[in-house]
Amino acid sequence: MDDESANATSTRIASDIDEHHGEFAHDPPWSEIHVYGTPLSHELEQVFRELGATEFEPTKDGFISRR
């Protein structure tokens, strides 16, 4: 996955996190995910919104996604 873009990596990992720590797999489910190494793009915002995120906070190193 060395050729994978930061957006692609973040998308893949977000799906894995939701699968293992989401509402059907974990109690309590994730409520906040910190992303490092890439800023919030429109594409990533859509990915996280599909996972239930409603709030986004830019950080120096990336962003925080909350639901």
mmCIF file of the N, C-alpha and C atoms, coordinates in Angstrom:
data_MODEL
# 
_entry.id   MODEL 
# 
loop_
_atom_site.group_PDB 
_atom_site.id 
_atom_site.type_symbol 
_atom_site.label_atom_id 
_atom_site.label_alt_id 
_atom_site.label_comp_id 
_atom_site.label_asym_id 
_atom_site.label_entity_id 
_atom_site.label_seq_id 
_atom_site.pdbx_PDB_ins_code 
_atom_site.Cartn_x 
_atom_site.Cartn_y 
_atom_site.Cartn_z 
_atom_site.occupancy 
_atom_site.B_iso_or_equiv 
_atom_site.pdbx_formal_charge 
_atom_site.auth_seq_id 
_atom_site.auth_comp_id 
_atom_site.auth_asym_id 
_atom_site.auth_atom_id 
_atom_site.pdbx_PDB_model_num 
ATOM 1   N N  . MET A 1 1  ? 0.804   -1.169 0.000  1.00 0.00 ? 1  MET A N  1 
ATOM 2   C CA . MET A 1 1  ? 0.000   0.000  0.000  1.00 0.00 ? 1  MET A CA 1 
ATOM 3   C C  . MET A 1 1  ? 0.862   1.252  0.000  1.00 0.00 ? 1  MET A C  1 
ATOM 4   N N  . ASP A 1 2  ? 2.124   1.099  -0.382 1.00 0.00 ? 2  ASP A N  1 
ATOM 5   C CA . ASP A 1 2  ? 3.038   2.231  -0.433 1.00 0.00 ? 2  ASP A CA 1 
ATOM 6   C C  . ASP A 1 2  ? 2.587   3.273  -1.444 1.00 0.00 ? 2  ASP A C  1 
ATOM 7   N N  . ASP A 1 3  ? 1.835   2.871  -2.481 1.00 0.00 ? 3  ASP A N  1 
ATOM 8   C CA . ASP A 1 3  ? 1.390   3.792  -3.515 1.00 0.00 ? 3  ASP A CA 1 
ATOM 9   C C  . ASP A 1 3  ? 0.079   4.486  -3.141 1.00 0.00 ? 3  ASP A C  1 
ATOM 10  N N  . GLU A 1 4  ? -0.518  4.080  -2.038 1.00 0.00 ? 4  GLU A N  1 
ATOM 11  C CA . GLU A 1 4  ? -1.829  4.575  -1.637 1.00 0.00 ? 4  GLU A CA 1 
ATOM 12  C C  . GLU A 1 4  ? -1.743  6.027  -1.158 1.00 0.00 ? 4  GLU A C  1 
ATOM 13  N N  . SER A 1 5  ? -2.684  6.858  -1.590 1.00 0.00 ? 5  SER A N  1 
ATOM 14  C CA . SER A 1 5  ? -2.725  8.248  -1.154 1.00 0.00 ? 5  SER A CA 1 
ATOM 15  C C  . SER A 1 5  ? -3.188  8.325  0.295  1.00 0.00 ? 5  SER A C  1 
ATOM 16  N N  . ALA A 1 6  ? -2.929  9.458  0.929  1.00 0.00 ? 6  ALA A N  1 
ATOM 17  C CA . ALA A 1 6  ? -3.362  9.653  2.314  1.00 0.00 ? 6  ALA A CA 1 
ATOM 18  C C  . ALA A 1 6  ? -4.883  9.562  2.419  1.00 0.00 ? 6  ALA A C  1 
ATOM 19  N N  . ASN A 1 7  ? -5.600  10.095 1.433  1.00 0.00 ? 7  ASN A N  1 
ATOM 20  C CA . ASN A 1 7  ? -7.071  9.997  1.435  1.00 0.00 ? 7  ASN A CA 1 
ATOM 21  C C  . ASN A 1 7  ? -7.510  8.538  1.345  1.00 0.00 ? 7  ASN A C  1 
ATOM 22  N N  . ALA A 1 8  ? -6.891  7.772  0.476  1.00 0.00 ? 8  ALA A N  1 
ATOM 23  C CA . ALA A 1 8  ? -7.260  6.365  0.314  1.00 0.00 ? 8  ALA A CA 1 
ATOM 24  C C  . ALA A 1 8  ? -6.957  5.572  1.585  1.00 0.00 ? 8  ALA A C  1 
ATOM 25  N N  . THR A 1 9  ? -5.813  5.834  2.186  1.00 0.00 ? 9  THR A N  1 
ATOM 26  C CA . THR A 1 9  ? -5.455  5.154  3.428  1.00 0.00 ? 9  THR A CA 1 
ATOM 27  C C  . THR A 1 9  ? -6.450  5.500  4.527  1.00 0.00 ? 9  THR A C  1 
ATOM 28  N N  . SER A 1 10 ? -6.778  6.778  4.655  1.00 0.00 ? 10 SER A N  1 
ATOM 29  C CA . SER A 1 10 ? -7.730  7.213  5.683  1.00 0.00 ? 10 SER A CA 1 
ATOM 30  C C  . SER A 1 10 ? -9.104  6.600  5.465  1.00 0.00 ? 10 SER A C  1 
ATOM 31  N N  . THR A 1 11 ? -9.532  6.510  4.220  1.00 0.00 ? 11 THR A N  1 
ATOM 32  C CA . THR A 1 11 ? -10.822 5.901  3.899  1.00 0.00 ? 11 THR A CA 1 
ATOM 33  C C  . THR A 1 11 ? -10.836 4.430  4.305  1.00 0.00 ? 11 THR A C  1 
ATOM 34  N N  . ARG A 1 12 ? -9.798  3.709  3.950  1.00 0.00 ? 12 ARG A N  1 
ATOM 35  C CA . ARG A 1 12 ? -9.709  2.279  4.273  1.00 0.00 ? 12 ARG A CA 1 
ATOM 36  C C  . ARG A 1 12 ? -9.679  2.062  5.786  1.00 0.00 ? 12 ARG A C  1 
ATOM 37  N N  . ILE A 1 13 ? -8.881  2.845  6.472  1.00 0.00 ? 13 ILE A N  1 
ATOM 38  C CA . ILE A 1 13 ? -8.746  2.671  7.917  1.00 0.00 ? 13 ILE A CA 1 
ATOM 39  C C  . ILE A 1 13 ? -10.033 3.066  8.641  1.00 0.00 ? 13 ILE A C  1 
ATOM 40  N N  . ALA A 1 14 ? -10.704 4.120  8.177  1.00 0.00 ? 14 ALA A N  1 
ATOM 41  C CA . ALA A 1 14 ? -11.967 4.538  8.805  1.00 0.00 ? 14 ALA A CA 1 
ATOM 42  C C  . ALA A 1 14 ? -12.988 3.413  8.735  1.00 0.00 ? 14 ALA A C  1 
ATOM 43  N N  . SER A 1 15 ? -13.073 2.757  7.609  1.00 0.00 ? 15 SER A N  1 
ATOM 44  C CA . SER A 1 15 ? -13.999 1.632  7.466  1.00 0.00 ? 15 SER A CA 1 
ATOM 45  C C  . SER A 1 15 ? -13.640 0.493  8.410  1.00 0.00 ? 15 SER A C  1 
ATOM 46  N N  . ASP A 1 16 ? -12.351 0.210  8.546  1.00 0.00 ? 16 ASP A N  1 
ATOM 47  C CA . ASP A 1 16 ? -11.904 -0.838 9.476  1.00 0.00 ? 16 ASP A CA 1 
ATOM 48  C C  . ASP A 1 16 ? -12.228 -0.471 10.916 1.00 0.00 ? 16 ASP A C  1 
ATOM 49  N N  . ILE A 1 17 ? -11.986 0.786  11.277 1.00 0.00 ? 17 ILE A N  1 
ATOM 50  C CA . ILE A 1 17 ? -12.290 1.236  12.644 1.00 0.00 ? 17 ILE A CA 1 
ATOM 51  C C  . ILE A 1 17 ? -13.774 1.086  12.917 1.00 0.00 ? 17 ILE A C  1 
ATOM 52  N N  . ASP A 1 18 ? -14.603 1.515  11.978 1.00 0.00 ? 18 ASP A N  1 
ATOM 53  C CA . ASP A 1 18 ? -16.043 1.419  12.183 1.00 0.00 ? 18 ASP A CA 1 
ATOM 54  C C  . ASP A 1 18 ? -16.489 -0.038 12.271 1.00 0.00 ? 18 ASP A C  1 
ATOM 55  N N  . GLU A 1 19 ? -15.886 -0.898 11.479 1.00 0.00 ? 19 GLU A N  1 
ATOM 56  C CA . GLU A 1 19 ? -16.242 -2.316 11.514 1.00 0.00 ? 19 GLU A CA 1 
ATOM 57  C C  . GLU A 1 19 ? -15.939 -2.933 12.883 1.00 0.00 ? 19 GLU A C  1 
ATOM 58  N N  . HIS A 1 20 ? -14.811 -2.547 13.479 1.00 0.00 ? 20 HIS A N  1 
ATOM 59  C CA . HIS A 1 20 ? -14.376 -3.168 14.732 1.00 0.00 ? 20 HIS A CA 1 
ATOM 60  C C  . HIS A 1 20 ? -14.790 -2.397 15.986 1.00 0.00 ? 20 HIS A C  1 
ATOM 61  N N  . HIS A 1 21 ? -15.142 -1.104 15.822 1.00 0.00 ? 21 HIS A N  1 
ATOM 62  C CA . HIS A 1 21 ? -15.477 -0.273 16.981 1.00 0.00 ? 21 HIS A CA 1 
ATOM 63  C C  . HIS A 1 21 ? -16.776 0.492  16.799 1.00 0.00 ? 21 HIS A C  1 
ATOM 64  N N  . GLY A 1 22 ? -17.563 0.138  15.795 1.00 0.00 ? 22 GLY A N  1 
ATOM 65  C CA . GLY A 1 22 ? -18.832 0.798  15.518 1.00 0.00 ? 22 GLY A CA 1 
ATOM 66  C C  . GLY A 1 22 ? -19.952 0.278  16.394 1.00 0.00 ? 22 GLY A C  1 
ATOM 67  N N  . GLU A 1 23 ? -21.163 0.785  16.147 1.00 0.00 ? 23 GLU A N  1 
ATOM 68  C CA . GLU A 1 23 ? -22.292 0.473  17.013 1.00 0.00 ? 23 GLU A CA 1 
ATOM 69  C C  . GLU A 1 23 ? -22.678 -0.999 17.039 1.00 0.00 ? 23 GLU A C  1 
ATOM 70  N N  . PHE A 1 24 ? -22.348 -1.764 16.001 1.00 0.00 ? 24 PHE A N  1 
ATOM 71  C CA . PHE A 1 24 ? -22.706 -3.179 15.971 1.00 0.00 ? 24 PHE A CA 1 
ATOM 72  C C  . PHE A 1 24 ? -21.588 -4.085 16.471 1.00 0.00 ? 24 PHE A C  1 
ATOM 73  N N  . ALA A 1 25 ? -20.427 -3.489 16.807 1.00 0.00 ? 25 ALA A N  1 
ATOM 74  C CA . ALA A 1 25 ? -19.284 -4.306 17.206 1.00 0.00 ? 25 ALA A CA 1 
ATOM 75  C C  . ALA A 1 25 ? -18.729 -3.958 18.580 1.00 0.00 ? 25 ALA A C  1 
ATOM 76  N N  . HIS A 1 26 ? -19.086 -2.817 19.091 1.00 0.00 ? 26 HIS A N  1 
ATOM 77  C CA . HIS A 1 26 ? -18.428 -2.357 20.312 1.00 0.00 ? 26 HIS A CA 1 
ATOM 78  C C  . HIS A 1 26 ? -19.418 -1.570 21.160 1.00 0.00 ? 26 HIS A C  1 
ATOM 79  N N  . ASP A 1 27 ? -19.314 -1.707 22.484 1.00 0.00 ? 27 ASP A N  1 
ATOM 80  C CA . ASP A 1 27 ? -20.181 -0.954 23.383 1.00 0.00 ? 27 ASP A CA 1 
ATOM 81  C C  . ASP A 1 27 ? -19.332 -0.261 24.432 1.00 0.00 ? 27 ASP A C  1 
ATOM 82  N N  . PRO A 1 28 ? -19.211 1.038  24.410 1.00 0.00 ? 28 PRO A N  1 
ATOM 83  C CA . PRO A 1 28 ? -19.850 1.963  23.483 1.00 0.00 ? 28 PRO A CA 1 
ATOM 84  C C  . PRO A 1 28 ? -19.097 2.017  22.155 1.00 0.00 ? 28 PRO A C  1 
ATOM 85  N N  . PRO A 1 29 ? -19.785 2.416  21.095 1.00 0.00 ? 29 PRO A N  1 
ATOM 86  C CA . PRO A 1 29 ? -19.118 2.551  19.801 1.00 0.00 ? 29 PRO A CA 1 
ATOM 87  C C  . PRO A 1 29 ? -18.217 3.783  19.782 1.00 0.00 ? 29 PRO A C  1 
ATOM 88  N N  . TRP A 1 30 ? -17.375 3.863  18.769 1.00 0.00 ? 30 TRP A N  1 
ATOM 89  C CA . TRP A 1 30 ? -16.481 5.021  18.669 1.00 0.00 ? 30 TRP A CA 1 
ATOM 90  C C  . TRP A 1 30 ? -17.309 6.304  18.620 1.00 0.00 ? 30 TRP A C  1 
ATOM 91  N N  . SER A 1 31 ? -16.752 7.346  19.194 1.00 0.00 ? 31 SER A N  1 
ATOM 92  C CA . SER A 1 31 ? -17.407 8.650  19.159 1.00 0.00 ? 31 SER A CA 1 
ATOM 93  C C  . SER A 1 31 ? -16.497 9.713  18.563 1.00 0.00 ? 31 SER A C  1 
ATOM 94  N N  . GLU A 1 32 ? -15.214 9.377  18.450 1.00 0.00 ? 32 GLU A N  1 
ATOM 95  C CA . GLU A 1 32 ? -14.250 10.357 17.955 1.00 0.00 ? 32 GLU A CA 1 
ATOM 96  C C  . GLU A 1 32 ? -13.097 9.611  17.302 1.00 0.00 ? 32 GLU A C  1 
ATOM 97  N N  . ILE A 1 33 ? -12.705 10.052 16.125 1.00 0.00 ? 33 ILE A N  1 
ATOM 98  C CA . ILE A 1 33 ? -11.541 9.479  15.438 1.00 0.00 ? 33 ILE A CA 1 
ATOM 99  C C  . ILE A 1 33 ? -10.600 10.627 15.088 1.00 0.00 ? 33 ILE A C  1 
ATOM 100 N N  . HIS A 1 34 ? -9.347  10.498 15.508 1.00 0.00 ? 34 HIS A N  1 
ATOM 101 C CA . HIS A 1 34 ? -8.317  11.484 15.187 1.00 0.00 ? 34 HIS A CA 1 
ATOM 102 C C  . HIS A 1 34 ? -7.569  10.989 13.952 1.00 0.00 ? 34 HIS A C  1 
ATOM 103 N N  . VAL A 1 35 ? -7.487  11.831 12.939 1.00 0.00 ? 35 VAL A N  1 
ATOM 104 C CA . VAL A 1 35 ? -6.787  11.480 11.699 1.00 0.00 ? 35 VAL A CA 1 
ATOM 105 C C  . VAL A 1 35 ? -5.542  12.356 11.608 1.00 0.00 ? 35 VAL A C  1 
ATOM 106 N N  . TYR A 1 36 ? -4.392  11.728 11.390 1.00 0.00 ? 36 TYR A N  1 
ATOM 107 C CA . TYR A 1 36 ? -3.118  12.436 11.289 1.00 0.00 ? 36 TYR A CA 1 
ATOM 108 C C  . TYR A 1 36 ? -2.536  12.240 9.892  1.00 0.00 ? 36 TYR A C  1 
ATOM 109 N N  . GLY A 1 37 ? -1.912  13.273 9.367  1.00 0.00 ? 37 GLY A N  1 
ATOM 110 C CA . GLY A 1 37 ? -1.173  13.136 8.127  1.00 0.00 ? 37 GLY A CA 1 
ATOM 111 C C  . GLY A 1 37 ? -1.899  13.580 6.877  1.00 0.00 ? 37 GLY A C  1 
ATOM 112 N N  . THR A 1 38 ? -3.167  13.987 7.003  1.00 0.00 ? 38 THR A N  1 
ATOM 113 C CA . THR A 1 38 ? -3.900  14.498 5.854  1.00 0.00 ? 38 THR A CA 1 
ATOM 114 C C  . THR A 1 38 ? -4.991  15.439 6.348  1.00 0.00 ? 38 THR A C  1 
ATOM 115 N N  . PRO A 1 39 ? -5.209  16.534 5.655  1.00 0.00 ? 39 PRO A N  1 
ATOM 116 C CA . PRO A 1 39 ? -6.294  17.435 6.059  1.00 0.00 ? 39 PRO A CA 1 
ATOM 117 C C  . PRO A 1 39 ? -7.646  16.855 5.656  1.00 0.00 ? 39 PRO A C  1 
ATOM 118 N N  . LEU A 1 40 ? -8.699  17.411 6.218  1.00 0.00 ? 40 LEU A N  1 
ATOM 119 C CA . LEU A 1 40 ? -10.051 16.992 5.870  1.00 0.00 ? 40 LEU A CA 1 
ATOM 120 C C  . LEU A 1 40 ? -10.376 17.473 4.456  1.00 0.00 ? 40 LEU A C  1 
ATOM 121 N N  . SER A 1 41 ? -10.651 16.542 3.580  1.00 0.00 ? 41 SER A N  1 
ATOM 122 C CA . SER A 1 41 ? -11.066 16.859 2.214  1.00 0.00 ? 41 SER A CA 1 
ATOM 123 C C  . SER A 1 41 ? -12.560 16.606 2.103  1.00 0.00 ? 41 SER A C  1 
ATOM 124 N N  . HIS A 1 42 ? -13.161 17.061 1.031  1.00 0.00 ? 42 HIS A N  1 
ATOM 125 C CA . HIS A 1 42 ? -14.582 16.800 0.801  1.00 0.00 ? 42 HIS A CA 1 
ATOM 126 C C  . HIS A 1 42 ? -14.829 15.288 0.758  1.00 0.00 ? 42 HIS A C  1 
ATOM 127 N N  . GLU A 1 43 ? -13.932 14.571 0.093  1.00 0.00 ? 43 GLU A N  1 
ATOM 128 C CA . GLU A 1 43 ? -14.056 13.109 -0.014 1.00 0.00 ? 43 GLU A CA 1 
ATOM 129 C C  . GLU A 1 43 ? -14.038 12.443 1.362  1.00 0.00 ? 43 GLU A C  1 
ATOM 130 N N  . LEU A 1 44 ? -13.087 12.846 2.215  1.00 0.00 ? 44 LEU A N  1 
ATOM 131 C CA . LEU A 1 44 ? -12.998 12.248 3.545  1.00 0.00 ? 44 LEU A CA 1 
ATOM 132 C C  . LEU A 1 44 ? -14.191 12.645 4.412  1.00 0.00 ? 44 LEU A C  1 
ATOM 133 N N  . GLU A 1 45 ? -14.650 13.859 4.273  1.00 0.00 ? 45 GLU A N  1 
ATOM 134 C CA . GLU A 1 45 ? -15.828 14.267 5.040  1.00 0.00 ? 45 GLU A CA 1 
ATOM 135 C C  . GLU A 1 45 ? -17.020 13.382 4.681  1.00 0.00 ? 45 GLU A C  1 
ATOM 136 N N  . GLN A 1 46 ? -17.199 13.091 3.406  1.00 0.00 ? 46 GLN A N  1 
ATOM 137 C CA . GLN A 1 46 ? -18.299 12.225 2.976  1.00 0.00 ? 46 GLN A CA 1 
ATOM 138 C C  . GLN A 1 46 ? -18.141 10.813 3.544  1.00 0.00 ? 46 GLN A C  1 
ATOM 139 N N  . VAL A 1 47 ? -16.921 10.289 3.541  1.00 0.00 ? 47 VAL A N  1 
ATOM 140 C CA . VAL A 1 47 ? -16.660 8.955  4.089  1.00 0.00 ? 47 VAL A CA 1 
ATOM 141 C C  . VAL A 1 47 ? -17.065 8.907  5.558  1.00 0.00 ? 47 VAL A C  1 
ATOM 142 N N  . PHE A 1 48 ? -16.629 9.902  6.328  1.00 0.00 ? 48 PHE A N  1 
ATOM 143 C CA . PHE A 1 48 ? -16.934 9.912  7.751  1.00 0.00 ? 48 PHE A CA 1 
ATOM 144 C C  . PHE A 1 48 ? -18.409 10.195 8.018  1.00 0.00 ? 48 PHE A C  1 
ATOM 145 N N  . ARG A 1 49 ? -19.042 11.011 7.194  1.00 0.00 ? 49 ARG A N  1 
ATOM 146 C CA . ARG A 1 49 ? -20.488 11.250 7.356  1.00 0.00 ? 49 ARG A CA 1 
ATOM 147 C C  . ARG A 1 49 ? -21.265 9.945  7.135  1.00 0.00 ? 49 ARG A C  1 
ATOM 148 N N  . GLU A 1 50 ? -20.833 9.137  6.172  1.00 0.00 ? 50 GLU A N  1 
ATOM 149 C CA . GLU A 1 50 ? -21.482 7.846  5.938  1.00 0.00 ? 50 GLU A CA 1 
ATOM 150 C C  . GLU A 1 50 ? -21.324 6.909  7.138  1.00 0.00 ? 50 GLU A C  1 
ATOM 151 N N  . LEU A 1 51 ? -20.294 7.138  7.939  1.00 0.00 ? 51 LEU A N  1 
ATOM 152 C CA . LEU A 1 51 ? -20.078 6.336  9.152  1.00 0.00 ? 51 LEU A CA 1 
ATOM 153 C C  . LEU A 1 51 ? -20.779 6.950  10.359 1.00 0.00 ? 51 LEU A C  1 
ATOM 154 N N  . GLY A 1 52 ? -21.487 8.057  10.149 1.00 0.00 ? 52 GLY A N  1 
ATOM 155 C CA . GLY A 1 52 ? -22.259 8.670  11.222 1.00 0.00 ? 52 GLY A CA 1 
ATOM 156 C C  . GLY A 1 52 ? -21.668 9.920  11.830 1.00 0.00 ? 52 GLY A C  1 
ATOM 157 N N  . ALA A 1 53 ? -20.532 10.384 11.335 1.00 0.00 ? 53 ALA A N  1 
ATOM 158 C CA . ALA A 1 53 ? -19.918 11.594 11.886 1.00 0.00 ? 53 ALA A CA 1 
ATOM 159 C C  . ALA A 1 53 ? -20.751 12.823 11.547 1.00 0.00 ? 53 ALA A C  1 
ATOM 160 N N  . THR A 1 54 ? -20.811 13.742 12.490 1.00 0.00 ? 54 THR A N  1 
ATOM 161 C CA . THR A 1 54 ? -21.569 14.970 12.283 1.00 0.00 ? 54 THR A CA 1 
ATOM 162 C C  . THR A 1 54 ? -20.747 16.220 12.552 1.00 0.00 ? 54 THR A C  1 
ATOM 163 N N  . GLU A 1 55 ? -19.590 16.051 13.185 1.00 0.00 ? 55 GLU A N  1 
ATOM 164 C CA . GLU A 1 55 ? -18.733 17.196 13.510 1.00 0.00 ? 55 GLU A CA 1 
ATOM 165 C C  . GLU A 1 55 ? -17.304 16.922 13.054 1.00 0.00 ? 55 GLU A C  1 
ATOM 166 N N  . PHE A 1 56 ? -16.648 17.981 12.605 1.00 0.00 ? 56 PHE A N  1 
ATOM 167 C CA . PHE A 1 56 ? -15.271 17.872 12.134 1.00 0.00 ? 56 PHE A CA 1 
ATOM 168 C C  . PHE A 1 56 ? -14.481 19.055 12.664 1.00 0.00 ? 56 PHE A C  1 
ATOM 169 N N  . GLU A 1 57 ? -13.282 18.775 13.148 1.00 0.00 ? 57 GLU A N  1 
ATOM 170 C CA . GLU A 1 57 ? -12.417 19.820 13.679 1.00 0.00 ? 57 GLU A CA 1 
ATOM 171 C C  . GLU A 1 57 ? -11.035 19.700 13.042 1.00 0.00 ? 57 GLU A C  1 
ATOM 172 N N  . PRO A 1 58 ? -10.623 20.711 12.299 1.00 0.00 ? 58 PRO A N  1 
ATOM 173 C CA . PRO A 1 58 ? -9.270  20.676 11.747 1.00 0.00 ? 58 PRO A CA 1 
ATOM 174 C C  . PRO A 1 58 ? -8.237  20.771 12.872 1.00 0.00 ? 58 PRO A C  1 
ATOM 175 N N  . THR A 1 59 ? -7.126  20.093 12.700 1.00 0.00 ? 59 THR A N  1 
ATOM 176 C CA . THR A 1 59 ? -6.019  20.173 13.648 1.00 0.00 ? 59 THR A CA 1 
ATOM 177 C C  . THR A 1 59 ? -4.743  20.490 12.874 1.00 0.00 ? 59 THR A C  1 
ATOM 178 N N  . LYS A 1 60 ? -3.695  20.753 13.607 1.00 0.00 ? 60 LYS A N  1 
ATOM 179 C CA . LYS A 1 60 ? -2.405  21.060 12.981 1.00 0.00 ? 60 LYS A CA 1 
ATOM 180 C C  . LYS A 1 60 ? -1.925  19.911 12.097 1.00 0.00 ? 60 LYS A C  1 
ATOM 181 N N  . ASP A 1 61 ? -2.217  18.682 12.509 1.00 0.00 ? 61 ASP A N  1 
ATOM 182 C CA . ASP A 1 61 ? -1.704  17.500 11.818 1.00 0.00 ? 61 ASP A CA 1 
ATOM 183 C C  . ASP A 1 61 ? -2.745  16.742 10.998 1.00 0.00 ? 61 ASP A C  1 
ATOM 184 N N  . GLY A 1 62 ? -4.004  17.203 10.975 1.00 0.00 ? 62 GLY A N  1 
ATOM 185 C CA . GLY A 1 62 ? -5.053  16.482 10.275 1.00 0.00 ? 62 GLY A CA 1 
ATOM 186 C C  . GLY A 1 62 ? -6.431  16.991 10.655 1.00 0.00 ? 62 GLY A C  1 
ATOM 187 N N  . PHE A 1 63 ? -7.230  16.119 11.282 1.00 0.00 ? 63 PHE A N  1 
ATOM 188 C CA . PHE A 1 63 ? -8.556  16.530 11.739 1.00 0.00 ? 63 PHE A CA 1 
ATOM 189 C C  . PHE A 1 63 ? -9.121  15.513 12.726 1.00 0.00 ? 63 PHE A C  1 
ATOM 190 N N  . ILE A 1 64 ? -10.190 15.916 13.407 1.00 0.00 ? 64 ILE A N  1 
ATOM 191 C CA . ILE A 1 64 ? -10.924 15.042 14.321 1.00 0.00 ? 64 ILE A CA 1 
ATOM 192 C C  . ILE A 1 64 ? -12.338 14.924 13.776 1.00 0.00 ? 64 ILE A C  1 
ATOM 193 N N  . SER A 1 65 ? -12.824 13.712 13.732 1.00 0.00 ? 65 SER A N  1 
ATOM 194 C CA . SER A 1 65 ? -14.186 13.402 13.285 1.00 0.00 ? 65 SER A CA 1 
ATOM 195 C C  . SER A 1 65 ? -14.966 12.921 14.505 1.00 0.00 ? 65 SER A C  1 
ATOM 196 N N  . ARG A 1 66 ? -16.155 13.510 14.721 1.00 0.00 ? 66 ARG A N  1 
ATOM 197 C CA . ARG A 1 66 ? -16.963 13.125 15.892 1.00 0.00 ? 66 ARG A CA 1 
ATOM 198 C C  . ARG A 1 66 ? -18.378 12.753 15.467 1.00 0.00 ? 66 ARG A C  1 
ATOM 199 N N  . ARG A 1 67 ? -18.981 11.867 16.258 1.00 0.00 ? 67 ARG A N  1 
ATOM 200 C CA . ARG A 1 67 ? -20.408 11.583 16.089 1.00 0.00 ? 67 ARG A CA 1 
ATOM 201 C C  . ARG A 1 67 ? -21.079 11.528 17.434 1.00 0.00 ? 67 ARG A C  1 
# 
